[in-house]
Amino acid sequence: MLDLESLYSANANNMKKSVIRELLKLTGQPGIISFAGGLPAPQTFPVEGLRAAADKVFRERPASALQYGTTEGDTELKDQLIAFEARQGLKLGRDDLLIVSASQQALDIACKVFLDPGDLVIAGRPTYLGEIQAIQSYRAEILGVPFGNGDDGFDMGELRARYTTAKAAGKKVKYVYVIPDFQNPTGICWSLEKRKELLAFSYENDLLIIEDAPYREIRFLGEARPSIFQLDQEGEARGNVIGFKTFSKILAPGTRMGWVIANPELISKFVVAKQAMDLCSNVFTQAWVAEYLKTAAIYAHIEQTRALYREKRNHMIEALARCMPSRHDLTWTEPEGGLFLWIRLPSFIDTEAMFPAAIAEKVAYVIGSAFYFDEPERNAMRINFSYPSLEQIDEGVERLAGVIRTTIARDGIAHDGIAGDGIARGS
Ligand SMILES: Cc1ncc(COP(=O)(O)O)c(C=O)c1O
C-alpha cells in the first residue's frame, strides 16, 4: 500500500478540512432547520433570464463560447463589468480586470502570488473561513485583529499594536484582508472613517489591502459607503487596494464567476498565477453571464434579492428578540446587508460543545471558533437568514433559543451565579 502521507507536500500537509463542510454533512439530516450554510435563496435565481442568455450564446457565438479563452477573461464580460462598476462610481479599464472562477479562486491566487511560508496576513478576528483555509494551504499565518466595540471595523489601536509587535519579531506582513461590507461571519459593515483609516495605515506601512466584497451589493438598509478601492481611486490613487467581486450572491453561485480589480501590474501577476491553475475561467459561462448583463436585468434582480433578504433579516431579528433569553451577555449583530448575523453568547458557553444538543433539537448553526485562525473565541455562532423560509426562521430560532436556555440553566449558575433568567443569585 502506497504511503501517501510521505508523498504529500508540506503545503498539503498543512491544509485543513473546512469545518463548515464537515458540519454541513450533519445538517443534511431530515427535519433539521439549518442556519449553518451560506446559501443564497434559490428562488432569487433568475432562471428565465439566464436561460434566454444561454440560448443567445448557443445561437450567436457557439464557436468562441465553446473554445479556449484568454486567461484575462472575455472582453465582452469585462466591458459589462466596467459598466456595472461605473454605476458604483469606479473608473476601470479592461487591464484593471481579471475574470476568475469566483472569489475563492482569487483568494487562492493572492496567497500564491504574495505568501511564503511563515508570512503574515492581517485579518479580522473572526474572519472568512475560506480565507483561513487558503492561507493555511500556503503555510502562511494570520495576524488577527479584533473588531472595535462599535462593530464598525477593526480596533485600530490593536491593529497598530499587533502590527508593530509582529514587525519587531521580524515577521513579514504582506497584506490586510478585509470584508468591509457585511462581513462573513459577523455581518459587520465598516464605517467610512475606519475605511479611510485602514487605507492610511496601508499607505504608511506599504501594505496591500485585499477588499473582498461578495456582499457589497446586498445592502438592504442604510446608505452605501464607498469601497476602500474607491477611496484610493478618488484620493491618492496609489493602487494599494485589490478588490474581489463575485456573481455568487447577486446572481447564482453555480456560475462560479467573479472578477478581480487592481492596477494592471498586479493583474498581470495574477494572470500568470492563474494560468497554471486553469488556463482560463469557464468560457461558456463568461459569455453567458455577459449576455445576461447586456439585458440590464441584473439591476432589478439585485433589488428583488435585497427586498427578500431584508424581510428575512427582519424576521430573524424579531424572532431572536422574542425567543432568546434576555441577558446583557447574549447579543447579536443587526446587519444592514449580507446573509449572516453573529450571536455572542455568555462566556461559559462553548458553541462547539453545544452543537450536538442543537442537532438533537434539529437546528444547526456554524460554531464561532471556525472563523478564527488561532486562539478562537468559543462563545459565538454564525447564523444565516437568506436560505431558510420565514416559517423555518420562526421555528429554528425557537429551537435554538431552547437549546441555549437549557445550556444556560445547566452551566450558568456553576459558572458565575447567573441563572437562565439572567438574574444574579448568591455571590
Ligand atoms: C467573504 C467571502 N469571500 C469569498 C467567498 C467565496 O465566494 P465565491 O467563490 O462563491 O465567489 C465567500 C463565500 O461565501 C465569502 O463569504
The ligand as a Tripos MOL2 file, in Angstrom:
@<TRIPOS>MOLECULE
LIG
   16    16     1     0     0
SMALL
NO_CHARGES

@<TRIPOS>ATOM
      1 C1        -16.1460   36.7170    2.3300 C.3       1 LIG1
      2 C2        -16.2450   35.6920    1.2520 C.ar      1 LIG1
      3 N1        -15.2930   35.6470    0.3200 N.ar      1 LIG1
      4 C3        -15.3530   34.7470   -0.6670 C.ar      1 LIG1
      5 C4        -16.3670   33.8150   -0.7460 C.ar      1 LIG1
      6 C5        -16.3410   32.8080   -1.8680 C.3       1 LIG1
      7 O1        -17.3230   33.0910   -2.7660 O.3       1 LIG1
      8 P1        -17.3200   32.6060   -4.2670 P.3       1 LIG1
      9 O2        -16.0930   31.7790   -4.5050 O.co2     1 LIG1
     10 O3        -18.5750   31.8440   -4.4390 O.co2     1 LIG1
     11 O4        -17.2930   33.8630   -5.0730 O.co2     1 LIG1
     12 C6        -17.3730   33.8280    0.2140 C.ar      1 LIG1
     13 C7        -18.4600   32.8350    0.1620 C.2       1 LIG1
     14 O5        -19.3250   32.7460    0.9590 O.2       1 LIG1
     15 C8        -17.3100   34.7890    1.2420 C.ar      1 LIG1
     16 O6        -18.2270   34.8560    2.2070 O.3       1 LIG1
@<TRIPOS>BOND
     1     1     2 1
     2     2     3 ar
     3     2    15 ar
     4     3     4 ar
     5     4     5 ar
     6     5     6 1
     7     5    12 ar
     8     6     7 1
     9     7     8 1
    10     8     9 2
    11     8    10 1
    12     8    11 1
    13    12    13 1
    14    12    15 ar
    15    13    14 2
    16    15    16 1
@<TRIPOS>SUBSTRUCTURE
     1 LIG1         1 GROUP 0 **** ****
